[in-house]
Amino acid sequence: MKTYEGKRNMDGLAVTVDGRRLDEHYGVKEFTRWGFEWTYEGASPQQLALAIVYDHLGDRERAIRLSEPFMKKIVADLDNDWVLKGDEVARAIEEIEQSRH
C-alpha cells in the first residue's frame, strides 16, 4: 500500500509517494503551474489532490472528476506535515463517489 507524505521546510514543500517525489501530473490536468499546496482550497491544493488520486487510481477521468471534492475533503484539512496511507485515500474516494449517487 502506498504512502503519501508532505512536508514544509525552509526550502519549501516536498511531497513524496513511497519516498519518491510525487509528480504534479500536469499532463493529466493543469490547475496551476505553481506546484502543490495544502491547508486551504484553491488551484495548488487541487493539483495535489489530482496527483494523489491519479497516482492511486491510474484513471485520468476519475482523477479529474474527483480532484475538487478530494481537495475539499482531504487536502484542504491537511496539517503542515502530513502522511496519507493508500487505504485512507481509497476510503475518501469511496465516500466521495457514494455521496454523488
SVG drawing of the C-alpha trace seen along z (x, -y; Angstrom):
<svg xmlns="http://www.w3.org/2000/svg" viewBox="-28 -29 44 31">
<polyline fill="none" stroke="black" stroke-width="0.4" points="0.0,0.0 1.3,-3.4 2.2,-6.1 1.9,-9.8 3.8,-12.4 4.0,-16.1 6.4,-18.3 7.1,-22.1 10.7,-23.2 13.0,-26.1 13.4,-25.1 9.7,-25.0 7.4,-22.0 8.1,-18.3 5.5,-15.7 6.5,-12.1 4.9,-8.7 6.8,-5.8 9.8,-8.1 9.9,-9.3 8.9,-12.7 5.2,-12.8 4.8,-14.1 2.4,-17.0 0.7,-15.2 0.3,-18.4 -0.2,-16.1 -3.4,-14.8 -4.8,-18.2 -3.2,-21.5 -4.9,-23.6 -1.8,-25.7 1.8,-25.9 2.8,-26.8 3.1,-23.3 1.5,-21.7 0.0,-23.3 -2.4,-22.3 -4.3,-23.5 -6.7,-25.6 -9.0,-25.3 -7.5,-26.5 -5.7,-25.6 -2.5,-24.4 -4.3,-22.2 -6.4,-20.8 -3.2,-20.0 -2.1,-18.0 -5.5,-16.2 -5.3,-15.3 -1.8,-14.0 -2.6,-11.8 -5.9,-10.5 -4.3,-9.9 -1.3,-8.1 -3.6,-6.0 -6.2,-5.1 -4.3,-5.4 -7.6,-6.6 -7.3,-10.0 -11.1,-10.8 -11.9,-9.7 -8.9,-11.6 -10.0,-14.8 -13.6,-14.4 -12.5,-13.6 -9.8,-16.2 -12.0,-19.1 -14.1,-17.0 -10.9,-15.2 -9.2,-18.6 -12.1,-19.9 -12.5,-16.7 -8.8,-15.9 -6.1,-18.2 -7.6,-21.5 -7.6,-20.0 -4.0,-18.6 -1.5,-19.8 1.8,-21.4 3.4,-18.0 1.2,-15.0 1.0,-11.3 -1.8,-9.7 -1.9,-5.9 -3.3,-4.3 -6.3,-2.9 -7.2,-6.5 -7.1,-7.7 -9.3,-4.8 -11.8,-5.4 -12.1,-9.1 -12.6,-8.3 -15.3,-5.8 -17.1,-8.2 -17.0,-10.9 -18.3,-8.6 -21.0,-7.2 -22.2,-10.7 -22.5,-11.7 -25.1,-8.9"/>
</svg>
